[in-house]
Amino acid sequence: MKRYESKEITQMCKMIAAVGLIVGVSLFLLSFIANAYNKDFFLTIISLGIIGASMFMFGFGTFMGILMETYGNTKTSM
């Protein structure tokens, strides 16, 4: 099993979050244009969920990257 470095994990999570954010914002803007289809605000709820999940993924990836970097620094300093 391949071990990932902290910068690779952080970069991967940033890319996933960026794609999710772009999709979420585009759906959010589409929900205002397609208001006849969006009677129950379904597109708005889905888009806000995608944006929230992207923010969570970015935060989790940043946390894991910092955690792995700190663990690597304490392991080499001993």
Protein Blocks (a to p, Z undefined) as FASTA:
>chain_A
ZZddfklmmmmmmmmmmmmmmmmmmmmmmmmmmmmlmmnommmmmmmmmmmmmmmmmmmm
mmmmmmmmmmmmmmmmZZ
